Amino acid sequence: MLPSAGGHAAARCFQKAAQLIEEPLMQKPAPTQHPIHTLLQRRWSPRAFSEKPVPPDVLRSLFEAARWAPSSNNEQPWAFLVATRDNPESHARMLSTLVEFNQTWARHAPVLAIAVSELAFARTGKPNRNAFYDTGAAVADLSLEATSRGVFVHQMAGFDPHKAIELFEIPSGWEPIAAFVIGYPGNPESLPETLRQRETASRERKPLTEFVMGDHWGKTAAFVQD
Ligand SMILES: Cc1cc2nc3c(=O)[nH]c(=O)nc-3n(C[C@H](O)[C@H](O)[C@H](O)COP(=O)(O)O)c2cc1C
């Protein structure tokens, strides 16, 4: 894990490089302990978004990526409500489902969305205990497709699912799981001070030794210790 000062220095260095080569203003590549694909390394969740619209063909590709996510029994138990700024009424309505903290930064993003899961298998009506899991996988794939196109996604649990059901007339049997924004990264300087600090803070994760277990719960897998 990088110490915080190192993280700040890395973020500043990337900001400078980004300005020179016209890459996104702010990049925060994951300081990994083992090599991973560049796409995974580059994905992060900014809060500073540019107001630049995301073209419809790019949005189509993002949701096409979600479409091809794996799911239990190939049920594809997801649906997405998407509000773009060119429909200001729907953008404002979706924004109003977010908690105040998220509204402060998400309002600038050109695209807002809500991921919704179908709770039962369409064919049998039996509960689908993997519906949330599959929906998360679809959003993960969408996020990586976005990263490959210089577009970023920031997911949010901080929204009111009941309000979303009411305002978007989500039918029973479907549950709003998470909201997310889609857009091009903006200038962190545009954020209020507390959010600006979080935007440039170093990225942190638990070490593999804490969560990759071997033949007993709590016992780190041997290949991780090597
Ligand atoms: C399901 C989910 C809910 C989240 N909810 C919020 C949220 O309400 N507000 C927010 O600012 N960030 C939210 N986040 C973003 C996380 O804080 C972020 O993914 C985490 O700190 C790791 O940072 P990274 O995505 O840049 O690697 C959420 C992320 C996920 C996956």
The ligand as a MOL file (V3000), in Angstrom:
LIG
                    3D

  0  0  0     0  0            999 V3000
M  V30 BEGIN CTAB
M  V30 COUNTS 31 33 0 0 0
M  V30 BEGIN ATOM
M  V30 1 C -22.0520 -0.4380 -4.5740 0
M  V30 2 C -21.2280 0.8150 -4.3930 0
M  V30 3 C -21.7580 1.8810 -3.7040 0
M  V30 4 C -21.0350 3.0810 -3.5760 0
M  V30 5 N -21.6500 4.1730 -3.0020 0
M  V30 6 C -21.0450 5.3780 -3.0580 0
M  V30 7 C -21.7520 6.5420 -2.6800 0
M  V30 8 O -22.9370 6.5240 -2.2990 0
M  V30 9 N -21.0810 7.7400 -2.7500 0
M  V30 10 C -19.7840 7.8280 -3.1870 0
M  V30 11 O -19.2660 8.9460 -3.2540 0
M  V30 12 N -19.1010 6.7190 -3.5710 0
M  V30 13 C -19.6920 5.5070 -3.5370 0
M  V30 14 N -19.0430 4.3840 -3.9980 0
M  V30 15 C -17.6640 4.4800 -4.4820 0
M  V30 16 C -16.6980 3.8110 -3.5320 0
M  V30 17 O -16.4920 4.6390 -2.4200 0
M  V30 18 C -15.3710 3.5110 -4.2970 0
M  V30 19 O -15.6360 2.5560 -5.2970 0
M  V30 20 C -14.3180 2.9650 -3.3420 0
M  V30 21 O -13.9210 3.9540 -2.4190 0
M  V30 22 C -13.0830 2.4950 -4.0870 0
M  V30 23 O -12.5780 3.5250 -4.8870 0
M  V30 24 P -12.2930 3.3170 -6.4400 0
M  V30 25 O -13.6230 2.9160 -7.0880 0
M  V30 26 O -11.8170 4.6450 -6.9450 0
M  V30 27 O -11.2960 2.2320 -6.5920 0
M  V30 28 C -19.7260 3.1800 -4.1090 0
M  V30 29 C -19.1810 2.0770 -4.7790 0
M  V30 30 C -19.9190 0.9160 -4.9340 0
M  V30 31 C -19.3280 -0.2430 -5.7070 0
M  V30 END ATOM
M  V30 BEGIN BOND
M  V30 1 1 1 2
M  V30 2 1 2 3
M  V30 3 2 2 30
M  V30 4 2 3 4
M  V30 5 1 4 5
M  V30 6 1 4 28
M  V30 7 2 5 6
M  V30 8 1 6 7
M  V30 9 1 6 13
M  V30 10 2 7 8
M  V30 11 1 7 9
M  V30 12 1 9 10
M  V30 13 2 10 11
M  V30 14 1 10 12
M  V30 15 2 12 13
M  V30 16 1 13 14
M  V30 17 1 14 15
M  V30 18 1 14 28
M  V30 19 1 15 16
M  V30 20 1 16 17
M  V30 21 1 16 18
M  V30 22 1 18 19
M  V30 23 1 18 20
M  V30 24 1 20 21
M  V30 25 1 20 22
M  V30 26 1 22 23
M  V30 27 1 23 24
M  V30 28 2 24 25
M  V30 29 1 24 26
M  V30 30 1 24 27
M  V30 31 2 28 29
M  V30 32 1 29 30
M  V30 33 1 30 31
M  V30 END BOND
M  V30 END CTAB
M  END
